[in-house]
Amino acid sequence: MPAEILEHTFYPHTTEARLLRSSAMEFAESAVAPRALRLDSMPPEEVLGEAVAIVREAAANRLLSIIVPEEVGGPGGLTYEGANVLEVLAYYDAGIATTIGAIWLGLLPPFIAGLGDGGESWRRWLKPFLEAEESGDPQIWAFAITEPEAGSDYERVEPGSRPAMTTVARPLPSGGYEISGRKIFIPNGPIASHVTVFAVTDPQRPIETMMCAVVTREMGFKVAQVFDKMGHRSSPTGELVFEEVRVPEENVLCKPGSGWEYVEMTLTLSRAPVGAIGLGIAKRAFQAAFDYARQRIQGGRPLVEHQVVKMKLARMLERIAYAENLIYTTTRKIDEAPTPLKALESSLAKAVGADVAVENALEAIQIHGGYGYMREMGVEKLLRDAKLIQIYEGTNEINRLTAIERYTQYGGVLLD
Ligand SMILES: Cc1cc2nc3c(=O)[nH]c(=O)nc-3n(C[C@H](O)[C@H](O)[C@H](O)COP(=O)(O)OP(=O)(O)OC[C@H]3O[C@@H](n4cnc5c(N)ncnc54)[C@H](O)[C@@H]3O)c2cc1C
């Protein structure tokens, strides 16, 4: 299927971003598109090997290291570049976009630590990540904060609420910590070499005592289950168990008490790019509906010549134009000065990207009629994939509550 809508962008991208989009498209056409429908119908455990193989191919195309800072030899991209790659990948398969996005999500806390320690954390974590990509044996990262009883409550949008977090970090006399607990819904968890884990030293005071550390596979976390999901089925997502896992001091990214700041900053940097995953799905839905409407004859002429269908297609385009401009304006703004103050815009960009994905996927199914309901067309997959964007990275409700709270907090002043 030609990807015209990926080539036609409403946002005036830079020349470098256009080149990056082209190389992401080239990779996706060869490594993702041919596998997408097959991976979607496979049992979760059988996807693991293929997901690793795709990550290796992405590494061979130098797509993983785009967020590694120039100071340690990387290309120095951040949310704008990341969003461009995720949008393109999601057009072909949202699960693969989630796999690559989850690697970056896991790497963001060391990236953030490096902003404050003169680049020490970049040398410790991001340089080896780059080198591993170059060697052809890439590291696979994951980000783990969610627990069975602790989801939306992390963001404390209700006065006085606090997350019922039970993953505990016990300080060791020799330095470092022993981590015990359970994390759920972790993309890449079952295939990860490195997991950025959040834990507390006192579960009664979770926000006040939250810390985070890098736990490597050799340290011994276990995969309790690989979830069987509605969509993003090519993204292996697991429950991870930590049983007295000993983590040395050098793997600690932030001390007890600053963990939540790291989460806030991470989400500020990750939410707008997650909106771009939604944008990629919305574009795929438009392209599929447009192509089908051009060839399907009903009432003696192609569907696309019926005014009601034209109007639906125009509305789909309108949503794409709106989301695209919001997401890329936001990512450029974040990258100019990455601070948690940009959480307002980033949360809105995520929520909008998610909603346009669901709305366009629903419309694409409707334009396909009965065929749209059949798995072989790949259009119902778009709806299953789109739904997750409204749920992960904080639900859309929580993102919107966060945005309005931030707006109120800043006295209505939008920060440039
Ligand atoms: C496939 C997948 C991938 C994920 N990836 C990651 C990851 O990489 N790392 C990670 O740590 N976590 C990840 N998550 C977890 C995800 O971020 C959470 O599922 C999400 O934040 C919602 O939390 P919850 O599931 O506990 O739902 P709950 O918090 O129980 O929410 C249930 C419902 O109640 C609503 N709600 C909750 N509180 C309020 C409130 N105060 N006001 C109004 N409405 C409210 C929510 O909007 C939602 O509709 C992932 C989840 C999934 C499904």
The ligand as an SDF file (V2000), in Angstrom:
LIG
                    3D

 53 58  0  0  0  0  0  0  0  0999 V2000
    0.1750   -2.3240   26.9550 C   0  0  0  0  0  0  0  0  0  0  0  0
    0.5530   -1.4000   28.0610 C   0  0  0  0  0  0  0  0  0  0  0  0
    1.8100   -0.8240   28.0850 C   0  0  0  0  0  0  0  0  0  0  0  0
    2.2080   -0.0730   29.1920 C   0  0  0  0  0  0  0  0  0  0  0  0
    3.4940    0.4310   29.2650 N   0  0  0  0  0  0  0  0  0  0  0  0
    3.9870    0.8030   30.4830 C   0  0  0  0  0  0  0  0  0  0  0  0
    5.3940    1.0360   30.6750 C   0  0  0  0  0  0  0  0  0  0  0  0
    6.1970    1.0510   29.7410 O   0  0  0  0  0  0  0  0  0  0  0  0
    5.8390    1.2480   31.9290 N   0  0  0  0  0  0  0  0  0  0  0  0
    4.9930    1.3310   33.0010 C   0  0  0  0  0  0  0  0  0  0  0  0
    5.4650    1.5170   34.1170 O   0  0  0  0  0  0  0  0  0  0  0  0
    3.6520    1.2050   32.8320 N   0  0  0  0  0  0  0  0  0  0  0  0
    3.1340    0.9160   31.6070 C   0  0  0  0  0  0  0  0  0  0  0  0
    1.7890    0.7340   31.4330 N   0  0  0  0  0  0  0  0  0  0  0  0
    0.8690    1.0400   32.5100 C   0  0  0  0  0  0  0  0  0  0  0  0
   -0.0690    2.1980   32.1680 C   0  0  0  0  0  0  0  0  0  0  0  0
    0.6120    3.4280   32.1740 O   0  0  0  0  0  0  0  0  0  0  0  0
   -1.2580    2.1430   33.1460 C   0  0  0  0  0  0  0  0  0  0  0  0
   -2.0160    1.0100   32.7920 O   0  0  0  0  0  0  0  0  0  0  0  0
   -2.0940    3.3930   33.0890 C   0  0  0  0  0  0  0  0  0  0  0  0
   -1.3960    4.4930   33.6190 O   0  0  0  0  0  0  0  0  0  0  0  0
   -3.4050    3.2330   33.8750 C   0  0  0  0  0  0  0  0  0  0  0  0
   -3.1970    2.6940   35.1450 O   0  0  0  0  0  0  0  0  0  0  0  0
   -4.0640    1.4420   35.6070 P   0  0  0  0  0  0  0  0  0  0  0  0
   -4.0040    0.4300   34.5460 O   0  0  0  0  0  0  0  0  0  0  0  0
   -3.6290    1.0680   36.9660 O   0  0  0  0  0  0  0  0  0  0  0  0
   -5.5700    1.9890   35.6350 O   0  0  0  0  0  0  0  0  0  0  0  0
   -6.3430    2.7950   36.8830 P   0  0  0  0  0  0  0  0  0  0  0  0
   -5.3690    3.7450   37.4420 O   0  0  0  0  0  0  0  0  0  0  0  0
   -6.8670    1.7290   37.7760 O   0  0  0  0  0  0  0  0  0  0  0  0
   -7.4570    3.5060   36.1080 O   0  0  0  0  0  0  0  0  0  0  0  0
   -8.6710    2.8660   35.7050 C   0  0  0  0  0  0  0  0  0  0  0  0
   -9.6090    3.9350   35.1120 C   0  0  0  0  0  0  0  0  0  0  0  0
   -9.9350    4.9010   36.1320 O   0  0  0  0  0  0  0  0  0  0  0  0
   -9.6040    6.2120   35.6660 C   0  0  0  0  0  0  0  0  0  0  0  0
   -9.0810    6.9730   36.8010 N   0  0  0  0  0  0  0  0  0  0  0  0
   -8.1440    6.5760   37.6920 C   0  0  0  0  0  0  0  0  0  0  0  0
   -7.9310    7.5510   38.5920 N   0  0  0  0  0  0  0  0  0  0  0  0
   -8.7330    8.5740   38.2590 C   0  0  0  0  0  0  0  0  0  0  0  0
   -8.9750    9.8730   38.8100 C   0  0  0  0  0  0  0  0  0  0  0  0
   -8.3230   10.2940   39.8920 N   0  0  0  0  0  0  0  0  0  0  0  0
   -9.8680   10.6830   38.1960 N   0  0  0  0  0  0  0  0  0  0  0  0
  -10.5360   10.2620   37.1090 C   0  0  0  0  0  0  0  0  0  0  0  0
  -10.3640    9.0520   36.5380 N   0  0  0  0  0  0  0  0  0  0  0  0
   -9.4620    8.2210   37.1080 C   0  0  0  0  0  0  0  0  0  0  0  0
   -8.5500    6.0160   34.5880 C   0  0  0  0  0  0  0  0  0  0  0  0
   -8.5200    7.1040   33.6540 O   0  0  0  0  0  0  0  0  0  0  0  0
   -9.0140    4.7100   33.9450 C   0  0  0  0  0  0  0  0  0  0  0  0
  -10.0180    4.9890   33.0020 O   0  0  0  0  0  0  0  0  0  0  0  0
    1.3220    0.1130   30.2850 C   0  0  0  0  0  0  0  0  0  0  0  0
    0.0130   -0.3840   30.2010 C   0  0  0  0  0  0  0  0  0  0  0  0
   -0.3730   -1.1360   29.1200 C   0  0  0  0  0  0  0  0  0  0  0  0
   -1.7760   -1.6880   29.0850 C   0  0  0  0  0  0  0  0  0  0  0  0
  1  2  1  0
  2  3  1  0
  2 52  2  0
  3  4  2  0
  4  5  1  0
  4 50  1  0
  5  6  2  0
  6  7  1  0
  6 13  1  0
  7  8  2  0
  7  9  1  0
  9 10  1  0
 10 11  2  0
 10 12  1  0
 12 13  2  0
 13 14  1  0
 14 15  1  0
 14 50  1  0
 15 16  1  0
 16 17  1  0
 16 18  1  0
 18 19  1  0
 18 20  1  0
 20 21  1  0
 20 22  1  0
 22 23  1  0
 23 24  1  0
 24 25  2  0
 24 26  1  0
 24 27  1  0
 27 28  1  0
 28 29  2  0
 28 30  1  0
 28 31  1  0
 31 32  1  0
 32 33  1  0
 33 34  1  0
 33 48  1  0
 34 35  1  0
 35 36  1  0
 35 46  1  0
 36 37  1  0
 36 45  1  0
 37 38  2  0
 38 39  1  0
 39 40  1  0
 39 45  2  0
 40 41  1  0
 40 42  2  0
 42 43  1  0
 43 44  2  0
 44 45  1  0
 46 47  1  0
 46 48  1  0
 48 49  1  0
 50 51  2  0
 51 52  1  0
 52 53  1  0
M  END
$$$$
